[in-house]
Amino acid sequence: PRPVTIGDGYAEAASLSADGRIAAYAFYPADDRRRGDIRVVDLSTGEDRRLSGTAGFTDHSPAISPDGTTVAIVSERSGWNEVHVIAVDGTGERQLTHYDADFSGLTWSPDATRLVAVATRAGRGDLVTVEPQSGEVAVLVEGGMWSSPGWADDETIVAGFESHCLAPR
């Protein structure tokens, strides 16, 4: 093992590109406890650069697209933890969802046509997909406590589920 992150703070939630060349991760600087940046590191050269981040706000949960060109992230800059996308070179960031919910667990489909995620509002978490061009959110299953959604193939999603009062439909 060798460290690949920089700075005074802590890192978490690394996402590795399919070719294993780069990793995106969330970095929380020690001097701003309310800030979370998304950083990308080239694993062969060690070059580490910031993709996104704003003082007083948290960007987190990076997910690199299967082709390695785009990173989906969650950012609270809109007031909710909405999904944003940004090119791996740091250009073209845009807010993808406008769903007034807190997203988590972003994972790209193998063919990069959708992201699976958990969207939570008013205490209810829904398992959803997000279309990466339009930002359209499709609810797959309403309610419950969803965790670690992922893709078994282009059509099959697996996720943890827990609820004391709801059963998935």
C-alpha positions in Angstrom: 0.0 0.0 0.0 1.0 3.6 -0.7 -0.8 6.9 0.0 -2.1 8.6 -3.1 -3.9 11.6 -1.6 -2.5 14.9 -0.5 -3.1 17.7 2.0 -4.1 18.1 5.6 -7.5 16.5 6.0 -9.0 13.2 5.2 -10.1 11.3 2.1 -12.9 8.8 1.5 -15.2 7.3 -1.1 -12.6 6.6 -3.9 -13.9 5.5 -7.3 -11.5 3.8 -9.6 -11.6 4.1 -13.4 -12.2 0.9 -15.4 -8.7 1.0 -16.7 -7.2 1.5 -13.2 -5.4 4.7 -14.2 -7.2 7.3 -12.2 -9.1 7.5 -9.0 -11.6 10.2 -7.9 -12.2 10.7 -4.2 -13.8 13.1 -1.7 -11.3 15.2 0.3 -12.3 17.1 3.4 -9.7 19.8 4.3 -8.9 20.1 8.0 -9.2 23.9 7.9 -12.9 23.9 6.7 -15.0 21.2 8.3 -17.9 22.2 6.1 -16.0 21.7 2.9 -15.7 18.6 0.8 -13.8 18.6 -2.5 -13.7 16.1 -5.3 -10.1 15.3 -6.4 -8.7 13.1 -9.1 -5.3 11.4 -8.9 -3.4 9.8 -11.7 -2.2 6.6 -10.1 0.9 6.2 -12.4 2.3 9.8 -12.0 0.8 10.8 -8.6 -0.6 14.0 -10.1 -3.5 15.0 -7.9 -5.9 17.9 -8.8 -9.2 19.3 -7.5 -12.2 18.8 -9.7 -14.8 20.6 -7.6 -15.4 22.2 -4.3 -16.6 25.4 -2.7 -15.8 26.8 0.7 -18.6 25.9 3.2 -20.2 23.3 1.0 -19.7 19.5 0.6 -19.2 17.7 -2.7 -18.9 13.9 -2.2 -19.6 10.4 -3.5 -17.7 10.5 -6.8 -18.4 7.8 -9.4 -16.2 7.6 -12.6 -18.1 6.7 -15.8 -17.2 3.4 -17.4 -15.3 5.1 -20.2 -13.3 7.2 -17.7 -14.3 10.6 -19.1 -16.9 11.8 -16.6 -17.3 11.9 -12.9 -20.8 12.0 -11.3 -20.8 13.6 -7.8 -23.2 14.7 -5.2 -23.1 18.3 -4.2 -25.0 20.3 -1.6 -24.5 23.7 -3.3 -28.1 23.9 -4.4 -29.4 23.3 -0.9 -30.0 19.6 -1.5 -27.4 16.9 -2.2 -28.1 16.8 -5.9 -26.3 14.9 -8.6 -23.7 16.8 -10.7 -21.5 15.7 -13.6 -18.0 17.0 -14.5 -15.5 15.9 -17.1 -12.5 14.2 -15.6 -10.3 17.1 -16.8 -12.4 19.4 -14.6 -14.4 21.1 -17.4 -18.1 21.3 -18.0 -19.5 20.8 -14.5 -23.3 20.9 -14.5 -26.1 20.1 -12.0 -27.8 17.0 -13.4 -30.7 16.6 -11.1 -33.2 19.2 -9.8 -35.2 16.7 -7.7 -35.2 18.5 -4.3 -33.8 15.3 -2.6 -30.5 14.1 -1.1 -28.8 11.6 -3.4 -26.3 9.0 -2.3 -24.8 5.7 -3.6 -24.2 6.8 -7.2 -23.1 4.0 -9.5 -22.9 4.1 -13.3 -24.5 1.3 -15.4 -22.0 -0.7 -17.3 -23.2 0.9 -20.6 -23.2 4.4 -19.0 -26.8 5.1 -20.0 -28.0 5.4 -16.3 -26.9 6.0 -12.8 -28.5 4.1 -9.9 -28.8 6.0 -6.6 -30.8 6.5 -3.5 -32.9 9.7 -3.3 -34.1 10.6 0.1 -36.5 13.3 1.2 -38.8 13.7 4.1 -37.2 10.7 5.7 -38.1 8.3 2.8 -35.4 6.8 0.6 -36.3 5.7 -2.9 -34.2 3.5 -5.2 -33.9 5.5 -8.4 -32.1 5.8 -11.7 -30.8 9.0 -13.2 -30.4 9.6 -17.0 -27.0 11.2 -17.4 -27.9 13.6 -20.2 -31.3 14.9 -19.1 -31.1 14.4 -15.4 -34.5 12.6 -15.5 -35.1 10.6 -12.3 -37.0 7.4 -12.5 -38.2 5.8 -9.2 -37.6 2.1 -9.2 -38.9 1.3 -5.7 -40.4 3.7 -3.2 -39.5 3.8 0.5 -37.2 2.0 2.9 -33.5 2.3 3.7 -31.5 1.5 0.6 -27.7 1.1 0.6 -24.9 0.3 -1.8 -26.8 0.1 -5.0 -24.9 -1.4 -7.9 -25.3 -3.1 -11.3 -25.0 -6.8 -11.9 -25.3 -6.1 -15.6 -27.0 -3.5 -17.9 -30.4 -4.3 -16.5 -30.1 -5.9 -13.1 -29.6 -3.7 -10.0 -28.6 -5.1 -6.6 -28.9 -3.0 -3.4 -29.2 -3.5 0.4 -32.7 -2.9 1.8 -34.1 -2.5 5.3 -37.4 -1.3 6.6 -39.4 -2.0 9.7 -42.7 -0.9 8.1 -42.3 -1.2 4.3 -41.8 -4.1 1.9 -40.3 -3.4 -1.5 -42.7 -3.7 -4.5 
